[in-house]
């Protein structure tokens, strides 16, 4: 219960900070997504968040065929190691690209399942339980990690709160 209270406090602080910041809308939205993603996952999680191609030092966007021209804004955090089923993403697809983004993220989940099926049963279970949702406001959200239900719930709540600001 303390964890949920702490996360709620973190969300409040983030949205208070975001409401006061002044940046262009694309960077602000991508930054909002990154802040939501970071605040939604466990505090110990330090996996880098990608919000533009320059941050993608491991070529993960290319690996999972997530083309820059299909995404209006995004914050993506994938494991670059082949020993962990981990992926959290918030993507606002460009018009008409929602199905394509869902397809690419679903393919990423399937790739992880196949990689871990006979290799690491605990990681396979995480991949098997991955959550992929389309939010009413248009974002595609992926939660493939430990406590994915909590992470997804936190992201959905933050996106809903962002819409009301």
N, C-alpha and C positions, 0 to 999 in steps of 0.2 A: 504494500500500500504506500509506503514511503517513497518508493521509486516513482509511482504515478504522480504523487504530489510534487516530487522534485522535477519530473519532466514537465508538469504543468507550469511550474515556476520558470523553468528554462524557456518554454514556449512564450510565456508572457514577456520575459526580458527580451527575447529575440524580436518579437513583434513590436515591442516598444522601441527598440533600436532601429528596426527596419522602417518603421513609420516616420522616424526622424531623419533618415539618411536621404541624400540627394545624389542620384546617379541616373544615367539614361535608362529607359524602360527595359530594354533587352538585358542589360547587365544587372539591373535591379531584380528583375524576375528570375534570372538564373541564380543570382546570389540568394534570393529568397528561397528558391528550391534547395540550394546547397545548405542553407541554414536549417531549413526544415528537415532535410535528410540527416544532417549531423545531430540535431536535437532529438530525432526520433529513434536513433539507434543507441545501443548501450554506450555508456561514457567511455569504456575502455577501448572501443572500436576506433582505430586510427587509420583505417583504410582510406586512401586519398579519394577526394571527390572531384570528378571531371565536369567542368561547366563550359569548356571550350577545347578545341583540338590541341592547343599548345600545352595543356595540362595532361594530355593523354600520352605520357612517356612510354607506356608499354604497348601502345597500338591496340588497345582494347575496343575502341569504337570500330576500327577496321576489322578486327578479329570477329566481332559479332555483327558486322555489316550494318552498323548504325551510321548512316551517312548524314553529314551535317546539313545537307539540303532537304532532309526529311523532318528535321526537328527545329521548331521555332525557338524553344528554350529547353534546357535540361540540366539535371544534376544526376550524375551516375557514379556509383561506387561499386566496382567489381574487383574481385580478387584476381591479382595477376599471377598467383601461384596455382599450380595444378593439383593442390592438395586440399583445397577448401571450396566448398559449395557456398559462394557468397556473392550476392548481387542485390543492390538496392538502387532503385532508379525512380526519378520523377521526370517525365518527358511530356512537354506540350508539343504534339506533332504539328507540322504545317498542315494547312487545309487539305483534306483528302488523303492524308498519310497515316491516319490512326490505325487502320487495319495493317498497314505495312509495319509500323512500330510494334504493334502487338505480335505480329508474326515473328519479327526479329527477336524480341524478348522471349517469346515462347520457344524459339529455336535455341536460344542461349540456355534456357532451363533444361530442355531436352538433351543438349550437349553435356551439361553437368550430370544429368541422370545417367547417361551412357558412360561417362568417364568414371563415375564412382560406383556403378552398380555392383561390380565384382571386386572393387579395389578398396574403398573405404565405406563400410556400411553406414556409419554415423553421418557422413557427408551426403551419401545417397538419400538418406532419410530427410535431410534438410532440403535437398533438391526436389525430392518427391512432394514435399509439403509447400513448395513455393507458391506465393500468391501473386496474381497478376490481375489488376483491376483497371477499369476506365472510370474516371471520376466524372460527375455531371458537368463540371466546368471544362472537361476535355483532356485533362492530363491522364497519361497512362502511368500507373504506379506498379512497381515490382518490389516485392519483399521476399528474398530468398536468403535466409539467415537464421541463426538461433533466435528464438522468440519472435518469429516472423509475424505472428498474430498481433503482438503488442506493437511492433514496428509499423505494421500496416495501419493499425488503429490510430497511432500517433500521427502518421503522415496524413491520413484522411481527415483527422480532426484539425490539423494545422492548415491544410488546404481549404477546408470549409471556413475556418476562422479568417484566413487570408482573403477569401471572397467577400466577407462581411466588412472588412476594413475600408 
